[in-house]
Amino acid sequence: MENVHLAVEEDDLYSGYNDYNPTFDSEELENDVAFQQAVRTSHGRRPPMTAKFPGTAIGARPLASSFGTRMAMASSMGRPMTGAVQEGAARPMTAVRAAGYTSSLTHGSSFDPLGQSRGPAPPLEAKNEDTPEEKIKILEKKVNDLIEESCMAQSMGSLQLALEKAKEAGRKERALARQREQSGNVDHINLDLTYSVLLNLANQYANNEMYPEALNSYQVIVKNKMFSNAGRLKVNMANIYFKQKNYPKAIKFYRMALDQISNTHKEMRIKIMQNIGVVFVRLGQYSDAITSFEHIMSESPNIKTGFNLILCYYAIGDRERMKKAFQKLISVPLGIDDEEKYIPSNDDTNTNMVIEAIKNDKLHQMERDVKVLAEKYIMTAAKLIAPAIETSFANGFDWCVDMVKSSQYVELANDLEINKAITYLRQKDFNQVEAVETLKTFEKKDSRVKSAAATNLSFLYFLEKDYDQAERYADLAMNADRYNPAALINKGNTVFVKQDHEKAGEFYKEALRNDSSCTGALYNLGLTYKRLNRLEEALDCFLKLHAILRNSSQVMYQLANLYEQLGDPHQAVEWLMQVISVTPTDPHALAKLGKLHDDEGDKSQAFQYYCESYRYCPSNIDVITWLGAYYIETQFCEKAIQYFERATLIQPTQVNWQLITASCYRRSGNYQKALETYKDIHRKFPDNVECLRFLVRLSTDMGLKEVQEYATKLKKVEKMKEIREQRVKSGRESSARGRKEGREGSAGSSDSSHSSSSTKGERLSTKMRSLPGSNEPYEASSPKELDASYVDPLGPQMERPKTGAKKRIDDDDFGDEELGDDLLPE
């Protein structure tokens, strides 16, 4: 209780706020009889301006202040006095007259201090817009508005609208000039407005790639001596000549612009010289380009010019100057703050709040972009000159690494060493011990570098089909950096090949949670759902992926394949048409389109797509079979011959192609060529029964002497065929008796062996029966389904297959060839 204190009643803090001087009590004026009488009559009018007593205004009157006493307003004379008078004397006149009082008031006039009895004020005088000056002002405003609208449209990407507005501004400006001439105000021409109209029109012509019109507009400005500093626009004209690939004229105008820009504008001169160097590179004049770039690096060095200088030295093969240029490149100051500036301290709260606010502002983002660009140029330059500056690629890369370690880009040294190993892999040198050893040295580095190296090793072992090592290094990469999406994808791939699709899907999902833009994970997740027969979810994945990769033929093909499996052939055709629009020479996509149209009964469209597919890939047996069968079905057997001859070249051991070719000759009426073909088949396949039958038939019809010889051979072959069939039948019966006698063990193994061999035989016979038989009507069997799929290791990788490079795979193999292997981005 001794710490408890009772509150003491204090004085009222707000006391005295309601106290006021009664002199300023305006609310009681209506009840003041003397005041009302003074208002209505002349009672209480001030005396004339004559003083009865000599002296000043503050003679004998006692002063009253806010601290003194005040008399209550009992009459009109009770008003606070401003002058000092003696008792009974008239009050002298003050300098300021009271509001609402006047000496000219007539008797009975009302009190109107605001003058409301005089009525409303007269309206403002309307502006006369018919005068020439007003017309000129209105036209000038319209021209300025059109220029602003043109610039706004151009900033929003509406280039055509911007051009229309610029043209309209030009027409209005010419009308304005005529108006000035008519009114005689030629001396007051607004040159700035004319310059703005012409410059905007020229820019909009250039933006719409109407280069001749843009050059004409620029020429009008440049040749007009009234425009000051118009010579700078020759830079814009040089840029247009550069886009038109008129390089000599571009250099001429760049140099003219350079001559008209004073040395005070150093930055502008540097940019023009950089453009001149780039044009010399396009012309192949590397020595002149080197002169420009060297001058820039001595005056105002920058990353881009330093990189261009290295390229020029590389083009002329100067090793020593390449090294010097690389050293200059890594010593270029970036002019950005260290990242430590954005690390908050634990002491000052206000400073931490400021750092938190500027951590992701526009300036810091710009600094990051500058640093990323500089690192990209340095990495590219090192990879370019490494094989050229030393006797071997490894030595050159080691020199670059040593130089980088001694510069401000120390953290790039590890990335360069990883790129050294990746370069070995790009050269398909998978067994290169140096590459593997280089990557393994990073296992003891910090987590970021360790994760990158382990990811690349996992990728390497996955390509070598060493899935255990691939999984080991994928785990190592994940342990070093669990948020590395490439490591998660590699882990998912190793699980996928082990047929654990559910678990693989979980890894792909985790990679997407860490990086929602990881296209490799999304692609592989779609393949996983496809393997699990969750087609709707797979479709959702590939639709999302298509929204990211709008022109990916692989993604569009997967969408077409999914719609086909879902029973929507029209959607499948639509997506395949998009595939063809991206890769018009893809034979597998064309063949798939042909198959879909054939299934719908549209033979003419199917024929068109199959012909296109055959033109780009004349070795696809399925396409050859369909085209040959189509011509046979339409009674053009002579046209089918070329396709089956092509099939004979592709599969020379398959007798059916040669039999069909001979039959086509026979059905087209060329019996002599058919006979020669059958004889050739008999020499290659003397035990073929169908060939001998047709030889006997043709020899008989043509009256040849070899009839009896072929007939004897046919009987002999048929007898051997019957013996073989009897042996097979007796073998089956004996195996059946063996099972009945109780020899389950041996019989079971025999049955298993027989079953597998039988299945294999059935597959072969099924494949053979899919072709038209020689003694059957020449109709096309249903073409086999072309389950061609795009093989694309998605995500950042070492080498992506070229567009259109595909491998035909069966349904049993679908997905294994399509997994995306991931390599850490360079």
Secondary structure, DSSP 8 states (H G I E B T S, - for coil): -TT---------TTTTTT---GGG--TTGGG-HHHHHHHHSSTT----S--SS-S-TBSS-----TTS------SGGGS--SSB--TTS-----SS--TT--TT--TT----TT-GGG-S--------TTSHHHHHHHHHHHHHHHHHHHHHHHHTT-HHHHHHHHHHHHHHHHHHHHHHHHHT-GGG--HHHHHHHHHHHHHHHHHTT-HHHHHHHHHHHHH-TTSTTGGGGHHHHHHHHHHTT-HHHHHHHHHHHHHHS-TT-HHHHHHHHHHHHHHHHHHT-HHHHHHHHHHHHHHS--HHHHHHHHHHHHHHT-HHHHHHHHHHHHT-------GGGGS--SS-HHHHHHHHHHTTSHHHHHHHHHHHHHHHHHHHHHHHHHHHHSSSHHHHHHHHHHHHHTSS-TTHHHHHHHHHHHHHHHTT-TT-HHHHHHHHGGGGS-HHHHHHHHHHHHHHHHHTT-HHHHHHHHHHHHHH-TT-HHHHHHHHHHHHTTT-HHHHHHHHHHHHHH-TT-HHHHHHHHHHHHHTT-HHHHHHHHHHHHHH-TT-HHHHHHHHHHHHHTT-HHHHHHHHHHHHHH-TT-HHHHHHHHHHHHHTT-HHHHHHHHHHHHHH-TT-HHHHHHHHHHHHHTT-HHHHHHHHHHHHHH-TT-HHHHHHHHHHHHHTT-HHHHHHHHHHHHHH-TT-HHHHHHHHHHHHHHT-TTHHHHHHHHHHHHHHHHHHHHHHHHHHHHHHHHHHTT-HHHHHHHHHHHHHHHHHHHHHHHHHHTS--TTS-----------EEE----SS-S----TT-EEE--GGGTTGGG--------
